Amino acid sequence: MQSKWFKNDEQSRVWWLDNSDEKTGVFIFSFDKKKEYNLFSDYPHKLSNKEKKIFKEDEPFWAEFFKERKND
């Protein structure tokens, strides 16, 4: 099965993996559709400072949701 990537907004720099056929409750995102991050286990500590900035700008809902997590 080929991966299906999509954006929540056309201008977004964050890609989301449509894995609804495989896993429930697993949110995978990427900035280049190659390196994948798991929203719940990787954000924000596995992202570079540049990636954190992009994610916060392009996905404000999730950035606010995880605002209590240490960013560095």
N, C-alpha and C positions, 0 to 999 in steps of 0.2 A: 504494500500500500504506500502510495506517495504521500508525503507530508503536505498538509494544507495549511498554509500560512495566511493570516489576514491581519488587517489593521482596524482598530476601532474607529479611527478617523483617517481620512485620506492624507492629511498632513502629518500624521504621527510618524515618529522614527522608531516606534516599538512595534514589533511583529508578535502576534500571538499564534500559537499552534492549535489548530482545531483537532483535538484528540478525543472528541466526545464519543467516538466509536470504541475507544480503547479504555480510557480511564476517567472515572468520575471524580471531580474535585481536585484534579491535578492541573495547575495552570502553568504552562510553559511559555516563556517569552524569549525573544532574541532581538538583537539590534542588527544582525546581518544574516539571519536564517541559517547560521552555521553553529555558532556557540549558543547553547541553550541554557536558560536559567529556570529553575523551579521557583515560582513566586513565593511560596510559603517557606521553603527551606534556604533559599539563596539570597533573598532580598533583605537588606541592602548590602550585607557584608561581603558578598562575592563579586559585586560590581565595582568597576573602577569609578573614580570620582566623576569622570566625564559621563559614564553610563548612568550614575545616580542622578546627575543633573538633568540629563535627557529624560530619564524615567519620571522624575518629579514634575517636569514641565509637561510631558505628553500624557502621563497617566496620573493626574492629580487625585483621583479617587483612591487608588491603591497607595499612593504616597501618604495620603492622610490616614488611611486605614492602618498603616504600619509606622506612623509617626513616633510611636514610643520605642521602636527598635533603635538600637545604637547604630549610627550611620558610619562610623569609622572603625 
